[in-house]
Amino acid sequence: MAKISFGSLNIKKVDEGVNTFTFNGKEIEVRRYLPITDKLTLIGNAISLAADGNRFANPMKINMYLNLEIMFAYTNITFTDKQKEDLVKLYDILDSAGFFN
């Protein structure tokens, strides 16, 4: 098998721009790329938040917290500290409104 050098592939880092979509009349920006260290952090946060007293990560909670962490990391939506106090309530509001679809 012939070897090909990485340099000869001319691979460049992906443009870290944004895509947009409209939700309830507001234009939401979504990052096109998130560095792997940030991805690892958001996955770790979701798993930590989903763990119960026995260190069992409930799959439903992982899904909920992962969706929230992805939204926090990738979009330009801001939340007050008060809104972030109850992440389950915040998730329910966003999910019932169809935001995650």
C-alpha positions in Angstrom: 0.0 0.0 0.0 1.4 3.4 -1.0 1.8 5.9 1.7 0.4 9.4 1.4 1.7 12.3 3.5 -0.8 14.3 5.5 0.7 17.5 4.1 -0.1 16.5 0.5 -3.8 16.3 1.3 -4.0 20.1 1.7 -6.5 19.8 4.6 -7.3 23.1 6.2 -9.1 23.8 9.4 -12.9 24.2 8.9 -14.2 27.8 8.8 -15.5 28.5 12.3 -18.4 30.6 11.0 -22.0 30.2 11.8 -25.2 29.0 10.2 -28.6 30.5 11.1 -32.2 29.5 11.5 -35.3 31.3 12.6 -37.3 30.3 15.6 -40.3 32.3 16.7 -39.2 35.2 14.6 -35.7 35.3 16.1 -32.6 34.5 14.1 -30.5 31.9 16.0 -26.8 31.5 15.2 -25.3 28.1 15.4 -21.6 27.5 15.3 -20.4 25.3 12.5 -17.6 23.8 14.5 -16.6 23.3 18.1 -13.1 22.3 19.1 -12.8 18.8 20.4 -11.7 20.0 23.9 -15.0 21.9 24.1 -17.0 18.8 22.9 -15.3 16.7 25.5 -16.2 19.3 28.2 -19.8 19.4 27.2 -20.1 15.6 27.2 -18.4 15.4 30.6 -20.8 18.1 32.0 -23.8 16.2 30.7 -22.7 12.9 32.2 -21.8 14.5 35.6 -25.2 16.3 35.8 -27.0 13.0 34.9 -25.3 11.0 37.6 -27.3 10.1 40.7 -26.1 9.4 44.2 -25.0 5.9 43.1 -22.9 7.4 40.3 -25.4 5.9 37.8 -26.0 8.2 34.8 -29.7 8.0 33.8 -29.9 7.8 30.0 -32.9 10.2 30.0 -31.0 12.7 32.0 -27.9 12.3 29.8 -30.1 13.1 26.7 -31.6 16.1 28.4 -28.4 17.6 29.7 -26.5 16.8 26.4 -29.2 18.7 24.4 -28.8 21.7 26.8 -25.0 21.6 26.8 -25.0 21.5 23.0 -27.4 24.4 22.8 -25.3 26.4 25.3 -22.1 25.7 23.4 -23.2 26.0 19.8 -25.8 28.8 19.8 -25.9 32.5 20.6 -28.9 32.1 23.0 -28.2 33.6 26.4 -29.9 32.7 29.7 -30.0 34.4 33.1 -28.7 32.7 36.1 -32.3 32.4 37.4 -33.3 30.6 34.1 -30.4 28.2 34.5 -31.2 27.4 38.1 -33.7 24.7 37.1 -32.3 23.0 34.0 -35.1 20.4 34.0 -37.7 23.2 33.8 -35.7 25.0 31.1 -35.4 21.8 29.1 -39.1 21.2 29.3 -39.9 24.7 28.1 -37.6 24.4 25.1 -38.6 20.8 24.3 -42.3 21.5 24.5 -41.9 24.5 22.2 -40.2 22.2 19.6 -36.8 24.0 19.9 -34.7 20.8 19.8 -36.5 19.6 16.7 
